Amino acid sequence: MNRELQQYIEQQIIPQYDHFDKAHQRDHVEMVIKQSMELAQTQEVDLEMVYTIAAYHDVGLCEGRERHHLVSAKMLLADPELSKWFSQSQLQTMAEAVEDHRASSDHEPRSLYGRIVAEADRFIDPDTIIRRTVQYGMEHYPELNKQEHYERMLQHLHEKYGRNGYLHLWFANSPNAERLETLRQMMEDEATIREKFEKHYTTAQNNRTIRAAQQDDMTEIMKVVAAAKQIMRQSGNVHQWVDGYPSEAVIAADMEKNGGFVVEDNGKIVGYFAYLPSPEPTYHKIYDGKWLDDTLPYHVVHRIASYPEVHGVFSSIMDYCFSHDRNIRIDTHRDNNIMRHNILKHGFHYCGIIYLTSGDERLAYQKTI
């Protein structure tokens, strides 16, 4: 990979995604780049072209969603810097690939490059797809009742992801193929799909939001922390969160790192958690096991707290976290049976034992999508 090209894209192109909607920010383009490069390893293609196509594929969102693929292609062709590294013929192929990446395109990608970016842009996580479909419907069709929202969700899922849907996968060995089959099986199991709908509909109906914590939230956050400690003690977990931990100073440190978040229901704080990027120093060594992946960047979730009478907070936190990163690690105390149950229920894998700086043992988990 040409280092000068990579630096240009990292400094001038990828930051443009910071201004797009939540589903198309920096984490999205980084995912598409990563998956494009992985697919390209088994193909006879120019890796620098693959990398650049993935980086430019959604920059046209600056002019709206409907024609963004066409605008993205024009922006790629109009960028004079790219002529330093690519011929006019290569640039034309790259622009066509960008144009062809949309799932709803009325034609197949015109080149292998187009198939690579189209496939990389499809991140099929069944639960995330269902959640976003429900959320979209409630936001854009507020006049529908609950049953009508359910029917709208099913219609959209079958039109796009069904066995006769318009979404196409271009590589038989893509990880998306297995995940798509899982989604289709959910769609064909009425009890399962209804359960998923009920979960996400209830969360959206309660007007639950997650936002960055502010210093003014500290009093309410500490009330939530106190409630969480009480549940720990009542469930037999008497050794975790002792000696004033987590203190206001710890929560404030999360905020200073832009890693403190509150969960709100109808504007009332009902939960708190820390969501911080790697590396986590206490994760450098793991005992009696190993991480699922120890090479890629990750986020870690710490200090989850909520009121016991408020349901679904852990699920909401996981939905939020996995919408921003696909590689999450978490740890908890051996006696925290409630948290251990939630962690495993949400698809995390037990990886081994880590030790805090205090020397205390924690059970460590990881989930990658």
Sequence and secondary structure as in RCSB ss.txt:
>XXXX:A:sequence
MNRELQQYIEQQIIPQYDHFDKAHQRDHVEMVIKQSMELAQTQEVDLEMVYTIAAYHDVGLCEGRERHHLVSAKM
LLADPELSKWFSQSQLQTMAEAVEDHRASSDHEPRSLYGRIVAEADRFIDPDTIIRRTVQYGMEHYPELNKQEHY
ERMLQHLHEKYGRNGYLHLWFANSPNAERLETLRQMMEDEATIREKFEKHYTTAQNNRTIRAAQQDDMTEIMKVV
AAAKQIMRQSGNVHQWVDGYPSEAVIAADMEKNGGFVVEDNGKIVGYFAYLPSPEPTYHKIYDGKWLDDTLPYHV
VHRIASYPEVHGVFSSIMDYCFSHDRNIRIDTHRDNNIMRHNILKHGFHYCGIIYLTSGDERLAYQKTI
>XXXX:A:secstr
  HHHHHHIIIIIGGGGGGS GGGSHHHHHHHHHHHHHHHTTSSS HHHHHHHHHHTTGGGGG STTHHHHHHHH
HHH GGGGGT  HHHHHHHHHHHHTT TT SS  SSHHHHHHHHHT    HHHHHHHHHHHHHHH TTS HHHHH
HHHHHHHHHHHSTTSS   S TT HHHHHHHHHHHHHH HHHHHHHHHHHHHHHHTTEEEEE  GGGHHHHHHHH
HHHHHHHHHTT  SSS TT S HHHHHHHHHTT EEEEEETTEEEEEEEEEES  GGGS  BSS  S SSS  EE
EEEEEE TTS SHHHHHHHHHHTT SEEEEEE TT HHHHHHHHHTT EEEEEEE TTS EEEEEEEE 
